[in-house]
Amino acid sequence: MLNLIQIATDTLIVTPTGLTKIAALKQEIKVPLNHVRSISMGDPDILNEAKGLRAPGTRIPGYWAGDFVKNNQVTFFNAKQATPLIVIELEHERYQRLVLSVDDAENVIAEFETVVNA
């Protein structure tokens, strides 16, 4: 697992795990739920697209971590090829998008929808 996703009453918390904390240069990202526009399954092809300038970040074959800036949009990646991905679209935050590898993308999405629709 590269990321632990927790959904509290009003906050989404992303915690990179293990050595990915070092590569991603992040201990944790907290976002108010009302700033989350959507959470969806990530298309694996997203990892093949140009990501922009690393600022700061890590890129090794098959793994991207950290901040990437493209067209004045900041995306946080902590993603590895051949793993389930989720994409979290944000508003009113430093990041416009989070691209994350998780163990069970479907459960993360279902949990988010349950909390938001409660």
N, C-alpha and C positions, 0 to 999 in steps of 0.2 A: 504494500500500500504506500502510495506517495503522499496522499493527503487524507486527513480526517476532516469530515464535514459535520458540523453540529448545527442544528437549527433550534434555537431557543425561542421563547415567546415572541421576541421582537428583534432578534439578532441572528445573522448568519455568521458562523465562525469557521474559517478555513485554517487548519494547522498542518503545515508540511511535516512529515514524519521522518525520523532517522536522519541520515546524512543529507537528505534533500533540504533540510532546514539551512544547512551551510550553503549548498549550491544555489538555492532560491534566495538566499540572503533575507529570509523572512522567518520570524518565529510564529506569526499568526496574522491573519487579516480578519477584522471584524467589520461587518456591514449591517446597518439597520435593514430589516426586512423590507421596509417601504422604499428602499433604494434598489432593490432587486427587481429588475424588469422581467427576467425570465431565467429559468434553468432548463436546459435541454441536453439530450444526448449529443455528444460531440462526434462529428464526422471525422474519422481517422485522417482524411485528406487535409484537414486543417493543419496538421503537423508538416505537410509537404509544402504549404504556402510560404511565401516570403513573410518573415515576422517583423522585419524592420530592424532598427538599431537597438542593440542590447544596452540597457541603461539602468542599473547594472544587471548582469545576468550571466548565465552559464549556457553554453551550447556545446554538447559533445554528440557524436553520432547517435541518433535515436532518442536524445533526451534534451529538453529545453527547460530552463528554470530562471525565474526572475522577471524583470520588467523589460518589455520590448515596445518601442515606439515606432508607429507607422502612421503616416498621414495625420499627425498630431493626436493620435489615439493611443492610449497606454493600455497594453494588455499584460496581465500577469500570467505567465506560464509556469506550471510545475507538472509537466506531462512527458510521458514516455511512450514511444511507439509500441503497438501491440498490447495496449492496456485499454480498459474501458475509460472513455473520456466524458466529462460534462463541460458545458459552456455556460457560464453565468454572465448574463448581460446586466450591467449596472447603470445607474444614473446618479448624478450629484456626488460622485466619488472620484478619487484619484484615478482609479482604473475604470475603463469602459467595459472591460471584459476580463473574466478569469477563465483560463483553459486548464483543466485539472484532470489528472489521472486519479481514479478512485476504484475501490474494489467492486462496488455494486452500484453502478450509476442509476439503475432503475429505482432502487430503494431510496437513494438520495432525492431523486426527483419526486417520488411519491410522498416522502416525508415533507418536503417543501410544500407541495400542493395541499397536503392535509393541514399543515399549520396555517397557511395563507387562507384557505377556505373555511377555517373553523370559526 
